[in-house]
Amino acid sequence: MSQASEPSPPGPTPATATSSRTARARQIRLVGLIVALAVLAAALVPIVLTMGPPTRDELLEKAGLKGKQQLVIGVKDDQPGISQHLPNNVWKGFDVDVAYMVAGYLGFDHSQVRFLPIESEDRARRQARDNDGFVIVDLVIASYSINDKRREEGAVFSASYLHTEQSAITLKSFEGQVSSLEDLRGLTVCSLTTSTSIQRLGEAGARPVGRNRISECVQELYDGKVQAVTTDAAILAGFVTADQPGDDGQRFPVTLKNPKPLRHWDIGSSPQERWGINVGPNQALRDLVDLALYESAQDKENSTWENAYNANLRWQQGYNLPQPVAEQQQPEARKVEVRQWPWERIALPTPARPGSSPSPARPVARAGWRGRGRRSSGC
Amino acid sequence: MAGARQAQQWLLTLLPAFPVLLLVLRLWQLSHQDMSTMLLLVQYVSPLGLLSALLIALVWAFPVVVLAFGVLGRLLRLSAPDRFDPERSLLASGTARTPGWVISAAVALGALTWQLRFLPSLLMLALWLLALRTRYLHPDQPTRVLLVSLALPVAAAVLAYSVLGPAIWTAYQDREWATAALLAVPPAATVLLTGPIPGWIAPALTHGLAFTVATVLPVVMGAVFLRVPLLPTAAIEVVPRESARTSPAATPATDDGAPAEGSGAGPSPAAADPEVVLGALIAVTDTSTIVLDRAATVRFVPNGWVESQVLCPQVTSVPYSLVSVRGWPVEETALDWMMPRKPVADPDVRCEGRLPGAR
């Protein structure tokens, strides 16, 4: 034990009279050793500190969704095709389907999602009416266009989930031509109080009338109190389609009084209305929502968005010509880095939770609606 | 007096204290610095379980210590033989007394327990050791020295790059610089550093590096061990029942004098509401299931209230890197890779703290 365990060299070590070549080799080795060790040490730092993106589970924890029994989502309740509260307490529309898609990714099945109607002016502060009081909802998915003014008001937007544009509707009996916002000059035109459309109306010389709900505007149009209604095309399309049937015979229930045939006008509006989800100040929740949208946009197998588009918007196009209802492709979403198991990366997960399988269980999502509903398979 | 011997005695005295310190720190961290919780953990967590967790989590450190100090000692002996004094330097003493089989065992253990991304470094250390040892023992056999210090490292590097090449490229493309460096640098460095360095700097450099390793390694080991799960993560579905609450035998307060919600659980959610308690399962006693929830609050759930339980996956084990070498993820050890793995199952809703859907 007291002796060296490694044998000694056979003879005396050779004299240290090293040639200059050996000395240079030693110096090169020294530099090489220092460089290699420095690089390896630098490479170890992020590994030891476990620097890297969070997992989906950690995001759920940070977003406060762990242990949450119900996801409360603020939606509109009066927009056929987008989000409508039907008399049998069923919510239906594109926004509702997107809400179910996002909720499914967050781990909530249909029975754990609660919709509350939200007014336009309450969307920034996520405040929705719940029976006798108001509550702060977790997400606002209510045909809410992303813009800087709304960001300043406190809205925090996810990536956009639908692109549409501003358009106008009149009664079918209207005897003019509307091909630009300026053609509405002198007319009384109704729009949502907080909508992006109403700002442009004043500039165009129309007499703007602001209402809190778009259904009120349309009712006034039926009643002859206003001559036109303008807002996002995807919202107006549902009113123009009204009770005309889809390919499979589905119709929007008409709840307004004295409905009359309407006409949809393309006003050549260039600014894109990009609808986003107001996720509130929690950055982790924003990341998760963006992740849900990103996976839906990227995963070829996941056609939830396409099914939602087909079931709610595509079939209305025929009744709304020449105005495109909305862009037929899901917008690109922000990529959020998360740590996943390798097998999860290979097969991007559809929200794999019991009870939340998005497409098969959904009555509104019809597979086989004009083909398989693949992205950009339409006109 | 023999400084090395004295240092060695101190080292041997303090060494056993280190794992104990780590274990206590881990429990202290788990209890979020609450003494009662920590004492409860000490009561229920098995020492054997703790020790095995420690051993499994830190077994990789043994090869690091043996190989790092072995290389540094041999480098010192070869570069500045006159400064290699086993009587005065602990590094020299350790080098002179470490038998070859310990080194071989360390290499074998490293090959099994180091993640794939560290295996090139293991190869590098092993070949350095071999070359330095050969140069020291057989300085009069230039062919042998040349073979071990040049031909072998070159062959190993060529082989390593041919195997690791695609992974290095993937890591570079994915901007995983750490992985790319760990895979690409060691094979090249193997060729470069199989001989002595200038004698004037060797003592300072080797001792400096040895001190650095001795200082940094315990910290790294502590950091790694503090992330190792000691208790199983479980989700427990609790349905408060009148019968259980009124029956004296099942009342949790009989054991601990605490209400059913445990120590400082705060306002209990309306006692009749079912809920899912998510956290670390400490123990199941005759009367209650003891859970450390996510806020580090101990909850004593009466056994009669437990509707169902499920084990949840550990978050910490999700890998950071996407890179794999021919299907072997770089963050897996050879043992991980060889042993059968539990098939992947869909995560349970209860693991997200949510009650299962309509029953």
Interface residues (C-beta under 8 A of the other chain):
Chain A: M1 A4 S5 E6 P7 P9 P10 G11 T13 P14 T16 A23 A25 R26 Q27 I28 R29 L30 G32 L33 A36 L37 V39 L40 A42 A43 L44 V45 P46 I47 V48 L49 T50 G52 P53 T55 D57 E58 L60 E61 L65 K66 G67 K68 Q69 G107 F108 D109 S111 Q112 R339 Q340 W341 P342 W343 R345 A352 R353 P354 G355
Chain B: S79 P81 P86 T95 A96 R97 T98 P99 G100 S121 R133 Y136 L137 H138 P139 D140 W177 A178 T179 A181 L182 V185 P186 A188 A189 L192 L193 G195 P196 I197 P198 G199 I201 L205 L209 V220 A223 V224 R227 V276 L278 R294 V315 V318 P319 Y320 L322 S324 P329 V344 D346 P347 V349 E352 G353 R354 L355 P356 G357 A358
